[in-house]
Amino acid sequence: MNKLKSYFPFILLLILGYIPSLAQNVTLNSVEIEGELIESGENKNYYSYDLGDYIFFNGAYEHNLTFRIQDKFTGKIEFTYEDSVSDAMILIPNFFCNEDHSLIVAMIEVAVEYSWGQQIVLIKNKTVKYLGYLNYAVAGDQEESLAEYCRIQESDGKILILFDDVPIIDYLNDDKIINEKALKFELSSEGIEKITTSPYR
């Protein structure tokens, strides 16, 4: 019993050190939010997605390559994206959120028959920030969306997009394939940083 008492301060320090480490690593879960098509008014032919403090509007028909994010309470449009590359292309949003939706990563796939990449938007501390475009997809017979194969984590203040054991095609580098688990992206208010740990195949 005396020996146990002598080790108690050390055990207490281990426990206290372990608890903060848990708080510093948060997984953002992929959430399925059903879009509701708006059939009249200012937002006609947009699908609306309720993100808590914000509404994500994804265009349809004449707005096919447009999305915007609106503050639900003030009505202010925080960000708008518009493109007109091809009428055949569509935008497919995927959302990753922490438990209270104070941190949201929106991955908006640009697609035709296959995935062309992802527009990335970060919503953190009630601030909406467009981070940029990822010219990557999961390689296969028809390239698939990164959003279907990634994990997003906040670790020690860093937001990371990580991948499972899948080959990633890099459209910006002659369609080269990146080794499995060799690629990750770090997201911040400054943009997207690509991190690789091994060369192309």
BALOBA-1460 file (C-alpha; in Angstrom, 3 decimals):
// residues 201
<rec num="1" residu="m" x="0.000" y="0.000" z="0.000"/>
<rec num="2" residu="n" x="2.856" y="2.377" z="0.850"/>
<rec num="3" residu="k" x="4.470" y="1.649" z="-2.506"/>
<rec num="4" residu="l" x="1.205" y="2.535" z="-4.252"/>
<rec num="5" residu="k" x="1.060" y="5.821" z="-2.359"/>
<rec num="6" residu="s" x="4.584" y="6.659" z="-3.464"/>
<rec num="7" residu="y" x="3.625" y="6.171" z="-7.106"/>
<rec num="8" residu="f" x="0.389" y="8.172" z="-6.785"/>
<rec num="9" residu="p" x="1.836" y="11.603" z="-7.793"/>
<rec num="10" residu="f" x="3.391" y="10.047" z="-10.895"/>
<rec num="11" residu="i" x="0.146" y="8.299" z="-11.876"/>
<rec num="12" residu="l" x="-1.799" y="11.537" z="-11.333"/>
<rec num="13" residu="l" x="0.573" y="13.429" z="-13.636"/>
<rec num="14" residu="l" x="0.104" y="10.782" z="-16.327"/>
<rec num="15" residu="i" x="-3.678" y="11.046" z="-16.098"/>
<rec num="16" residu="l" x="-3.646" y="14.852" z="-16.161"/>
<rec num="17" residu="g" x="-1.332" y="14.810" z="-19.157"/>
<rec num="18" residu="y" x="-3.499" y="12.300" z="-20.987"/>
<rec num="19" residu="i" x="-6.779" y="14.201" z="-20.643"/>
<rec num="20" residu="p" x="-5.626" y="17.363" z="-22.530"/>
<rec num="21" residu="s" x="-4.151" y="15.182" z="-25.270"/>
<rec num="22" residu="l" x="-7.600" y="13.709" z="-25.849"/>
<rec num="23" residu="a" x="-9.094" y="17.176" z="-26.158"/>
<rec num="24" residu="q" x="-6.528" y="18.163" z="-28.760"/>
<rec num="25" residu="n" x="-7.473" y="15.407" z="-31.215"/>
<rec num="26" residu="v" x="-10.950" y="15.716" z="-32.689"/>
<rec num="27" residu="t" x="-12.344" y="13.753" z="-35.605"/>
<rec num="28" residu="l" x="-14.718" y="15.625" z="-37.877"/>
<rec num="29" residu="n" x="-17.504" y="13.249" z="-38.824"/>
<rec num="30" residu="s" x="-18.950" y="13.064" z="-42.300"/>
<rec num="31" residu="v" x="-22.594" y="14.104" z="-41.939"/>
<rec num="32" residu="e" x="-25.378" y="13.399" z="-44.376"/>
<rec num="33" residu="i" x="-27.525" y="16.503" z="-44.779"/>
<rec num="34" residu="e" x="-30.381" y="16.188" z="-47.205"/>
<rec num="35" residu="g" x="-30.656" y="19.124" z="-49.576"/>
<rec num="36" residu="e" x="-34.076" y="20.696" z="-50.050"/>
<rec num="37" residu="l" x="-34.840" y="22.116" z="-53.508"/>
<rec num="38" residu="i" x="-36.224" y="25.648" z="-53.326"/>
<rec num="39" residu="e" x="-38.907" y="26.128" z="-55.995"/>
<rec num="40" residu="s" x="-39.644" y="29.842" z="-55.745"/>
<rec num="41" residu="g" x="-38.274" y="33.164" z="-54.560"/>
<rec num="42" residu="e" x="-34.764" y="34.579" z="-54.477"/>
<rec num="43" residu="n" x="-33.165" y="31.156" z="-54.019"/>
<rec num="44" residu="k" x="-35.226" y="29.329" z="-56.629"/>
<rec num="45" residu="n" x="-33.447" y="26.272" z="-58.064"/>
<rec num="46" residu="y" x="-30.958" y="26.046" z="-55.245"/>
<rec num="47" residu="y" x="-30.720" y="23.129" z="-52.849"/>
<rec num="48" residu="s" x="-30.417" y="24.314" z="-49.251"/>
<rec num="49" residu="y" x="-28.383" y="22.470" z="-46.610"/>
<rec num="50" residu="d" x="-28.751" y="23.430" z="-42.942"/>
<rec num="51" residu="l" x="-25.307" y="23.644" z="-41.284"/>
<rec num="52" residu="g" x="-26.470" y="25.123" z="-37.990"/>
<rec num="53" residu="d" x="-25.401" y="28.774" z="-38.015"/>
<rec num="54" residu="y" x="-25.143" y="28.759" z="-41.817"/>
<rec num="55" residu="i" x="-27.077" y="27.608" z="-44.846"/>
<rec num="56" residu="f" x="-25.234" y="26.145" z="-47.796"/>
<rec num="57" residu="f" x="-26.991" y="26.769" z="-51.123"/>
<rec num="58" residu="n" x="-26.002" y="24.506" z="-54.013"/>
<rec num="59" residu="g" x="-27.263" y="25.469" z="-57.448"/>
<rec num="60" residu="a" x="-29.310" y="23.370" z="-59.851"/>
<rec num="61" residu="y" x="-30.459" y="23.876" z="-63.439"/>
<rec num="62" residu="e" x="-29.368" y="27.370" z="-64.508"/>
<rec num="63" residu="h" x="-27.214" y="27.646" z="-61.343"/>
<rec num="64" residu="n" x="-25.449" y="24.313" z="-61.881"/>
<rec num="65" residu="l" x="-21.944" y="25.540" z="-61.038"/>
<rec num="66" residu="t" x="-22.796" y="27.960" z="-58.245"/>
<rec num="67" residu="f" x="-22.831" y="27.618" z="-54.485"/>
<rec num="68" residu="r" x="-23.040" y="30.140" z="-51.687"/>
<rec num="69" residu="i" x="-23.003" y="30.215" z="-47.918"/>
<rec num="70" residu="q" x="-25.379" y="32.411" z="-45.940"/>
<rec num="71" residu="d" x="-25.437" y="33.338" z="-42.266"/>
<rec num="72" residu="k" x="-28.753" y="31.906" z="-41.097"/>
<rec num="73" residu="f" x="-29.385" y="34.671" z="-38.568"/>
<rec num="74" residu="t" x="-28.207" y="37.841" z="-40.329"/>
<rec num="75" residu="g" x="-29.027" y="36.781" z="-43.893"/>
<rec num="76" residu="k" x="-25.564" y="37.920" z="-45.023"/>
<rec num="77" residu="i" x="-23.992" y="35.971" z="-47.880"/>
<rec num="78" residu="e" x="-20.546" y="35.038" z="-46.561"/>
<rec num="79" residu="f" x="-19.190" y="33.452" z="-49.747"/>
<rec num="80" residu="t" x="-20.281" y="32.852" z="-53.347"/>
<rec num="81" residu="y" x="-18.655" y="30.608" z="-55.943"/>
<rec num="82" residu="e" x="-19.598" y="30.739" z="-59.626"/>
<rec num="83" residu="d" x="-18.163" y="28.922" z="-62.638"/>
<rec num="84" residu="s" x="-19.240" y="28.208" z="-66.202"/>
<rec num="85" residu="v" x="-16.674" y="25.697" z="-67.442"/>
<rec num="86" residu="s" x="-19.191" y="23.178" z="-68.743"/>
<rec num="87" residu="d" x="-22.950" y="22.749" z="-68.586"/>
<rec num="88" residu="a" x="-22.380" y="19.018" z="-68.046"/>
<rec num="89" residu="m" x="-20.542" y="19.568" z="-64.757"/>
<rec num="90" residu="i" x="-22.212" y="19.514" z="-61.369"/>
<rec num="91" residu="l" x="-21.197" y="20.349" z="-57.795"/>
<rec num="92" residu="i" x="-21.681" y="17.735" z="-55.067"/>
<rec num="93" residu="p" x="-21.218" y="18.974" z="-51.476"/>
<rec num="94" residu="n" x="-19.952" y="16.844" z="-48.591"/>
<rec num="95" residu="f" x="-19.734" y="18.136" z="-45.033"/>
<rec num="96" residu="f" x="-17.458" y="17.163" z="-42.140"/>
<rec num="97" residu="c" x="-18.305" y="18.574" z="-38.701"/>
<rec num="98" residu="n" x="-17.253" y="18.384" z="-35.072"/>
<rec num="99" residu="e" x="-19.872" y="17.646" z="-32.437"/>
<rec num="100" residu="d" x="-21.250" y="21.176" z="-31.988"/>
<rec num="101" residu="h" x="-20.764" y="22.251" z="-35.635"/>
<rec num="102" residu="s" x="-18.383" y="25.030" z="-34.603"/>
<rec num="103" residu="l" x="-15.884" y="23.535" z="-37.045"/>
<rec num="104" residu="i" x="-17.055" y="22.490" z="-40.508"/>
<rec num="105" residu="v" x="-15.101" y="21.494" z="-43.592"/>
<rec num="106" residu="a" x="-17.133" y="21.551" z="-46.802"/>
<rec num="107" residu="m" x="-15.690" y="19.537" z="-49.681"/>
<rec num="108" residu="i" x="-17.553" y="20.433" z="-52.857"/>
<rec num="109" residu="e" x="-16.827" y="17.929" z="-55.586"/>
<rec num="110" residu="v" x="-16.636" y="19.137" z="-59.192"/>
<rec num="111" residu="a" x="-17.874" y="16.218" z="-61.277"/>
<rec num="112" residu="v" x="-18.955" y="15.053" z="-64.713"/>
<rec num="113" residu="e" x="-18.819" y="11.285" z="-65.267"/>
<rec num="114" residu="y" x="-15.944" y="11.273" z="-62.796"/>
<rec num="115" residu="s" x="-14.471" y="13.540" z="-60.143"/>
<rec num="116" residu="w" x="-12.390" y="16.533" z="-61.231"/>
<rec num="117" residu="g" x="-11.465" y="17.612" z="-57.720"/>
<rec num="118" residu="q" x="-12.776" y="19.498" z="-54.707"/>
<rec num="119" residu="q" x="-13.501" y="23.079" z="-53.702"/>
<rec num="120" residu="i" x="-12.667" y="23.447" z="-50.000"/>
<rec num="121" residu="v" x="-14.427" y="25.787" z="-47.567"/>
<rec num="122" residu="l" x="-13.594" y="26.066" z="-43.859"/>
<rec num="123" residu="i" x="-16.116" y="27.331" z="-41.314"/>
<rec num="124" residu="k" x="-14.424" y="27.913" z="-37.964"/>
<rec num="125" residu="n" x="-15.211" y="30.213" z="-35.043"/>
<rec num="126" residu="k" x="-18.138" y="31.697" z="-37.001"/>
<rec num="127" residu="t" x="-15.891" y="32.672" z="-39.901"/>
<rec num="128" residu="v" x="-16.324" y="31.347" z="-43.452"/>
<rec num="129" residu="k" x="-13.117" y="30.973" z="-45.452"/>
<rec num="130" residu="y" x="-12.699" y="29.637" z="-48.983"/>
<rec num="131" residu="l" x="-9.373" y="27.777" z="-48.987"/>
<rec num="132" residu="g" x="-8.942" y="26.739" z="-52.603"/>
<rec num="133" residu="y" x="-9.231" y="23.868" z="-55.056"/>
<rec num="134" residu="l" x="-7.793" y="20.353" z="-54.787"/>
<rec num="135" residu="n" x="-6.986" y="18.936" z="-58.233"/>
<rec num="136" residu="y" x="-7.004" y="15.363" z="-56.963"/>
<rec num="137" residu="a" x="-9.259" y="12.309" z="-57.080"/>
<rec num="138" residu="v" x="-9.162" y="8.647" z="-56.161"/>
<rec num="139" residu="a" x="-7.735" y="6.754" z="-59.138"/>
<rec num="140" residu="g" x="-9.705" y="3.964" z="-60.785"/>
<rec num="141" residu="d" x="-11.683" y="3.103" z="-63.906"/>
<rec num="142" residu="q" x="-13.541" y="6.341" z="-63.245"/>
<rec num="143" residu="e" x="-11.913" y="8.731" z="-60.798"/>
<rec num="144" residu="e" x="-13.891" y="9.028" z="-57.554"/>
<rec num="145" residu="s" x="-14.393" y="11.777" z="-54.998"/>
<rec num="146" residu="l" x="-11.726" y="12.332" z="-52.340"/>
<rec num="147" residu="a" x="-14.533" y="12.966" z="-49.849"/>
<rec num="148" residu="e" x="-15.558" y="9.311" z="-49.960"/>
<rec num="149" residu="y" x="-12.130" y="8.081" z="-48.868"/>
<rec num="150" residu="c" x="-10.746" y="10.729" z="-46.521"/>
<rec num="151" residu="r" x="-10.669" y="11.368" z="-42.788"/>
<rec num="152" residu="i" x="-10.531" y="14.880" z="-41.344"/>
<rec num="153" residu="q" x="-9.013" y="15.520" z="-37.937"/>
<rec num="154" residu="e" x="-8.160" y="18.524" z="-35.811"/>
<rec num="155" residu="s" x="-4.924" y="17.722" z="-34.020"/>
<rec num="156" residu="d" x="-3.061" y="20.254" z="-31.858"/>
<rec num="157" residu="g" x="-4.827" y="23.105" z="-33.627"/>
<rec num="158" residu="k" x="-4.084" y="21.726" z="-37.096"/>
<rec num="159" residu="i" x="-6.842" y="20.519" z="-39.408"/>
<rec num="160" residu="l" x="-5.682" y="17.595" z="-41.514"/>
<rec num="161" residu="i" x="-7.237" y="15.703" z="-44.430"/>
<rec num="162" residu="l" x="-5.917" y="12.137" z="-44.360"/>
<rec num="163" residu="f" x="-6.563" y="9.214" z="-46.706"/>
<rec num="164" residu="d" x="-7.131" y="5.488" z="-46.540"/>
<rec num="165" residu="d" x="-5.201" y="2.924" z="-48.587"/>
<rec num="166" residu="v" x="-6.259" y="4.283" z="-51.971"/>
<rec num="167" residu="p" x="-4.233" y="5.583" z="-54.928"/>
<rec num="168" residu="i" x="-4.643" y="9.334" z="-55.452"/>
<rec num="169" residu="i" x="-4.368" y="10.856" z="-58.917"/>
<rec num="170" residu="d" x="-2.682" y="14.262" z="-59.193"/>
<rec num="171" residu="y" x="-4.233" y="16.116" z="-62.141"/>
<rec num="172" residu="l" x="-1.681" y="18.921" z="-61.832"/>
<rec num="173" residu="n" x="1.288" y="16.610" z="-62.355"/>
<rec num="174" residu="d" x="0.537" y="14.721" z="-65.590"/>
<rec num="175" residu="d" x="-2.076" y="12.559" z="-63.850"/>
<rec num="176" residu="k" x="0.577" y="10.835" z="-61.759"/>
<rec num="177" residu="i" x="-0.462" y="8.509" z="-58.960"/>
<rec num="178" residu="i" x="0.568" y="9.168" z="-55.364"/>
<rec num="179" residu="n" x="1.374" y="6.212" z="-53.116"/>
<rec num="180" residu="e" x="-1.243" y="5.142" z="-50.576"/>
<rec num="181" residu="k" x="-1.142" y="7.059" z="-47.269"/>
<rec num="182" residu="a" x="1.590" y="9.302" z="-48.681"/>
<rec num="183" residu="l" x="-0.588" y="12.378" z="-49.050"/>
<rec num="184" residu="k" x="-2.274" y="14.675" z="-46.599"/>
<rec num="185" residu="f" x="-3.437" y="18.262" z="-46.620"/>
<rec num="186" residu="e" x="-3.281" y="20.790" z="-43.804"/>
<rec num="187" residu="l" x="-6.079" y="23.360" z="-43.737"/>
<rec num="188" residu="s" x="-5.773" y="26.787" z="-42.141"/>
<rec num="189" residu="s" x="-7.108" y="30.289" z="-42.653"/>
<rec num="190" residu="e" x="-4.082" y="30.831" z="-44.901"/>
<rec num="191" residu="g" x="-5.173" y="28.120" z="-47.353"/>
<rec num="192" residu="i" x="-4.224" y="24.505" z="-48.103"/>
<rec num="193" residu="e" x="-0.773" y="23.021" z="-47.621"/>
<rec num="194" residu="k" x="0.013" y="19.779" z="-49.433"/>
<rec num="195" residu="i" x="2.187" y="17.325" z="-47.503"/>
<rec num="196" residu="t" x="3.621" y="14.181" z="-49.100"/>
<rec num="197" residu="t" x="5.779" y="11.558" z="-47.443"/>
<rec num="198" residu="s" x="6.840" y="9.535" z="-50.501"/>
<rec num="199" residu="p" x="7.264" y="10.100" z="-54.244"/>
<rec num="200" residu="y" x="4.909" y="9.271" z="-57.077"/>
<rec num="201" residu="r" x="4.649" y="5.699" z="-58.265"/>
